[in-house]
Amino acid sequence: MFSYSSVSLFTLLCSALSYPSVFPTSNSTNSNSTKCRCFPGDDCWPSQEEWNNFNKTVGGKLIATVPIGSVCHNSDFGSFDEEACRTLQGHWPYPKTHFESSSSIMAPYFTNYSCNPFSKPDAQCTMGNYVSYAVNATGTEDYQDTIAFVRKHNIRMVIRNTGHDYLGKSTGAGALAIWTHHMKDMELIDYKSPSYTGKAMKMGAGVQVWESYKFTHDHGYTNVGGDCATVGVAGGYTQGGGHGPGASKFGPAADQALEWEVVTGTGEVLTANQEQNQDLYWALSGGGGGTYGVVSSLTVKVYPDLKSSAANLTFPFEGTNNESFWDAVETFIHESPSLMESGCFAIWSFDAKEGFRLWPTNCPGLPQADLQKILSPTLEKLRQHNISHKFMIDEFDTFYSSYQTFNARHEISTTIQGSRLIPRSVFDTNFTQLMSIYRHYVAAGLSVAATANNESMQNFPPTTNSVDPVRRQAVFNSMMSMPLHPTDHAINQARYAEMTNTYLPLLTNLTPGARAYMNEADYQQPDWQKVFYGENYARLLGVKDKYDPEGIFFAVTGVGSEQWFQDRDSRLCRVR
């Protein structure tokens, strides 16, 4: 981990905490009683003594946020440090920069650029939309103590692990965060219940995808996780459904969930599975993260490791005949259902700058020869058009070896995005129109990407989880993006408006009644209750109200979030 000089967040794990006065000015000094969450500067905000006492309660695990970008500014946090700033700027794209922080997030749009390391040294450096404090939690007692504190003082609470999310759920102005990142326990167990008997992995809330893959591999098994190695498994990933390299073979991550240990909004520690607290188990397994309770551990199915194949394919846009390029892209997309039906997962993208990239397709259990056959129509089309391309394919003894060799190393989100799940019916009735929309996006300067796996109910029997059945009809999740301006938040707001109001509706109109994957969507998605949760929403809201009656848990576009709004200072207030 690189150094942030004297403002390292981890030096703030002390018994006496001090806090610079760098919050946005509040609208009120009393937060309108109970209508709004108490905010820094309000009379109701805990005194320094109360924060110090709370820090003692949680064993010195309270961290006062210092934005990591403060080394690049002259502010109340300290003076501009040229060397530290240069180091930070160089490391800024890497997820580790942010998941080792108790406050930084991987989608900088949602910080409102309040302390941007790429702005000038004398530009603002304030708290903005960062959490005020975080508890470096190690167990359910820390959860309970934190929930009790926010209930007593009417403070906004945020659940965060890595800060990897595209919708701003893992941050919030004036909030106290439960930081689960260091809860890394993993064990292989023999699980026995009326619904499942077999090997399983129990993992803490801080375990990341790469850690889970390595653990199961080391024990001769494999598990379902995300494509991005740094994503937390037990948080919004699995709770939001969870697609990834094993999902076509074994089902999405939510289908793997056997048992959750969770602390509710009233501080009660519960076990939720198909026999106990079934409604909470159902909601947590696909109904969205950060809103029903805070998870301390998750137990999931594991599978015997198996041979796997994988492939990458790239070819350029520039220098390629326009119609030839699109003919090859169209061939690949048209054949993509065959990939999914063969148990493969794939990520591909294309734009005018980078051309087409399949990066990669992972196929647990599928021989290389079969994968080669599925990709042969696209490869033949490239040869017919004499398009220069790079193609790699291989077979491995284990899934983990395949994943380690072929999967791309992801950086943080520097795009403005929207998405739509594309159902199988589009391939039968509207494929030409879909490709026309993609051409329009590329001509307008957008990038198009897709994550694809087969969640079909025909392959997986109905389960007692809340993954929307309509979502399971999709072939892939289609995403479009524009670049994030590095320093101008107003420009980014305008681009997001364009995404929501101009570009996203093209796919929406093409796919009436379809859904969007809640973890990779436009945070301004209209009618998000239906688009993210489908017919399950009313039941999910009932579960939310039962286990979190005071609305302690809030997440952008999470179930029940329509009951709240963020005012001009990003203070969280009730709609009524």
TORTOR-739416 format. One record per residue (C-alpha): x, y, z. Coordinates in steps of 0.02 Angstrom, whole numbers, plus 50000, padded with zeros to 5 digits. Each point is the difference from the previous one (the first is absolute). Example, Ala and Ser with C-alpha at 12.3 -4.5 7.8 and 13.67 -1.06 7.14 Angstrom:
<pts>
506154977550390
500695017249967
</pts>
This chain:
<pts>
500005000050000
500685017049955
500145014050125
498925015450020
501295008050112
499345007250163
498164998449955
499914981049985
498264994650051
500704985950103
500915011950116
498315006150059
499604984250098
500255009050164
499015003350157
499865018849979
499365005349830
500045017549928
499105005849844
500325015149886
498535011449964
499864996149816
498204994249982
498795008649882
498915013150082
498404992450066
498255006549964
499514998150181
500724999050174
498774986850063
499714989149846
498135003850007
499824988250148
499764982449933
499645004549819
501845000349953
501514990650062
501105010150116
501395008649904
501715007150046
499735017850064
498274996250070
499695002050186
499554981650007
501684994349927
500984990250132
501295009850097
501844995749990
499854991750169
498574989249938
501014994549849
501484996250112
498914989750116
499274990649852
501774996449940
500374992150168
498414989749987
500584992449835
501764996950064
500875014249910
499354994949829
499225016849956
500835009049854
499715018449964
500015002749813
501395009749918
499694999649811
501494991349921
500095014049871
500425012850135
501864997649969
499715009249836
499275015650080
500245013950123
498534997850117
499504997850180
500624982149982
501795005949970
501165007249869
500314994749821
501314986149992
500674999249823
500854983050015
498544991750090
498785007749877
500994993849849
500044982550076
498135000450034
499605005849823
501044985749930
499104987350109
498265007649987
499334988149865
500414984550102
498644992350110
501234996850141
500215018850022
498185000950051
499564983550082
501405002450126
499185016450048
498535001250121
499185013849897
500605000949820
498914992649863
500334993249826
498705010749910
500675017850028
498445007949925
499124996850166
501275009950100
499395015949912
501855003349969
500075008150172
501844995350021
500614995349827
501864995649990
500055006149820
499385017550041
501195014450036
500785000850174
498945014950050
498374992149937
498754994550132
500364985150110
498504996750111
499074984850065
498675001649867
499144983249978
501274989750097
499464991350160
500465009650157
500624985150098
500184981249979
500104985650123
501294987249948
498844985750048
500614982750048
498394992050061
498165001650037
500315009450164
500775014249899
498474999849889
498835000850149
500965014050085
500025010249839
498144997449968
499615005150179
501035015949980
499185005449837
498284996450071
500365010250155
500665015049904
498924998449842
501544998849887
500064993249824
500824983049987
500944992349852
500584982149975
501634998749905
501324987049962
501095004349850
499125015649933
499724990749836
498295005149939
499335009949854
498515008450084
500725009150151
499344987950131
501614998750100
500165018250047
498925014050068
500215017550072
499965000950189
499934981050016
500784987650119
500574984549904
500134982050053
501594995049909
500004981149977
501604998649898
501094991250129
498754986150039
500964987049900
499644983450086
499704985249883
499674981850036
499474984749902
498574991250087
498824985349980
498295008149988
498434990150033
498235006049989
498354994449922
500415010749848
501854995849975
501284987650060
501795001549943
501585010150006
499855018750030
501075015050039
499625011950143
500805016949974
500075016550091
499225015749928
501685006949945
500544985649888
500365005349821
499764989849842
501834995849974
500154994250181
498494988649983
500644992549837
501714996550072
499294992550159
498854987749911
501354995849872
501234996050140
498734987650069
499594991949832
498385009349969
499335015149907
498645012850036
498965013049911
500715017650009
500185015549895
501155003649855
500825014650091
501204992850129
499805013950127
498104999550021
499344994850170
499044983649988
498765001650144
499445017949969
499065007949855
500754987349880
499104984550066
498575009850075
499715007949830
499964983249910
501814998749946
500584994749829
501744993949956
501054986249924
499094985650087
498225006449984
499554991549836
500634983450068
499345000950178
498785014650007
500235017950061
500805003850167
498325002050087
499584982049953
501534994350098
499515008350164
499604987350136
500045010750155
500245018050054
500515006650170
499295017550010
499705014050124
498325008649978
499535018350018
499514996850181
501694992150039
499414982050005
501204986649937
499094987449891
500384984749895
499035000049838
499834984449893
498614989749922
499484993650171
500245015350112
499445017749962
499584994349824
499335017049947
501645008650043
500994986249913
498915002249846
500255018949997
501884999750029
500224987149860
499745011449851
498975014450068
501395012950006
501345004450126
500135012150145
498165001550046
499334985250103
501444998250123
501884999450006
500734982949960
501434993050104
500204983349911
499364990349851
500014981349970
499964994249819
500064984049898
501654994449928
500344987749859
501394987849958
501315008949896
499934996349815
500935002449838
499615016549916
500335008949837
500135018549964
500305011649853
500385018149957
499685008449832
500365017849940
499885008949833
500105018549956
498705012649944
501225012549930
500754994249836
498634987149975
498655001749870
498485006350095
498774987049935
501274986150021
500275004850182
498145000050036
499744983749907
501254991550115
499275007950157
498254995249947
500544982149970
500764998650173
498495007550090
498794989449899
500944984350051
500225005250183
498494990250064
500954984149953
501405005450117
498815002450145
499064983849968
501674990750004
500355006150177
501125014649953
500105017550070
500615014049887
500425018450004
500175009649838
500075018249948
500195010649846
500235018349955
500825010849868
501645001550095
500374982550064
499024989749875
499284983350056
500634990950155
499444983350069
500885000750169
499724985850036
498794985749985
500174987550143
499264982749977
500084988750155
499874981949949
500025003449812
501414992449895
501055011849894
499434991549840
498185003850039
500395018350038
500995001349838
498494993349905
498825012850078
501175014349953
500374993449825
498635009949908
500765016450066
501784994549960
499474994749825
499165016849973
501615008950050
500974989549875
498735003449863
500175018650024
501894998950025
499855008950168
501574999950105
499624992350169
500784992250154
499274984050066
500534989650150
499194984050061
500574987050125
499414986250115
500474998250184
499914986550132
499075011650120
498825014749989
501165010550109
501444997849878
498875005349857
499415015350096
501765005050052
500664998749822
498625007949897
499025012450104
500395018449981
500615010450146
498665013050032
500245018250049
498765011550086
498485007149912
500395015449896
498414999549896
498205005750002
498924985049962
498294992849969
499464982149969
498614988449944
499824981250006
499724993549824
498744985549997
500114985249883
498455006149907
500995014549926
501064987649903
498424993049920
499075016149960
501065015850017
501824995249973
500245011849852
499315014550102
501154995550146
501525001049887
499375016549928
499945007250176
501774993850034
500615008549841
499175016050057
500874999150169
501724997549923
499725014049874
499535011550145
501634995950089
499334987850129
500764983350048
498914984550004
500364985450115
499124984250053
500114987350139
499174983749955
499514984350092
498554988049994
498835001350149
498574991449911
498694991950110
500024985749873
501754995450060
499765003850184
498464994850098
499025013850085
500825004950163
499385008550156
500925016149964
499515017049933
500955000049835
498705007149881
499384986049883
499935012549856
501855003450022
500344981649969
499345001949823
501465011249952
501454994649889
501135014150056
500085016450092
500285014049874
500925015150067
500435016449915
501175013050069
500765017149976
501645005950078
499985008850168
500775017449994
501474999850121
499665016650086
498335007749947
498524993150096
498755010849906
500524992549834
499774982650074
498275004350063
499535005649825
500684983949927
499024989650124
498425009349950
500374996049819
500264981750042
498374999050098
498925010149881
500744996949828
501034984149985
499234988050126
498225002049930
500564992749833
500284983050080
498515002250117
498835002649854
500744984949911
499714988650151
498335004350081
499764990550162
501844995350014
501105004150149
501695007450044
501324991950112
499945010450158
501894999050031
500505006949828
498675012949961
499615018449986
499745006750176
498655011449927
499074985449920
498165005049981
498754987950079
501454991250085
498874990350118
499294990349852
501575000049894
501164993550138
498814989450106
498494995849892
498454992650080
500994996250158
500085018250055
498465000750112
500514984250092
501795006250018
499375016350074
499004990150128
501584990750052
500945016550010
498685007750114
499964984650111
501884998950035
500425018549988
498455009050066
500925016450032
500805000849827
501784999150067
500664992249839
499995011049844
500784996349832
499745009449837
498654990449902
499924987350142
498304993750054
499145013550102
501165013949942
498555009349918
499495004950177
501545011250010
500835013849900
501675009050008
499865019050012
501205012749924
501314996150133
499754981249972
499164998850171
498834985050007
498195004850034
498324991250002
498815003249858
498575001250124
</pts>
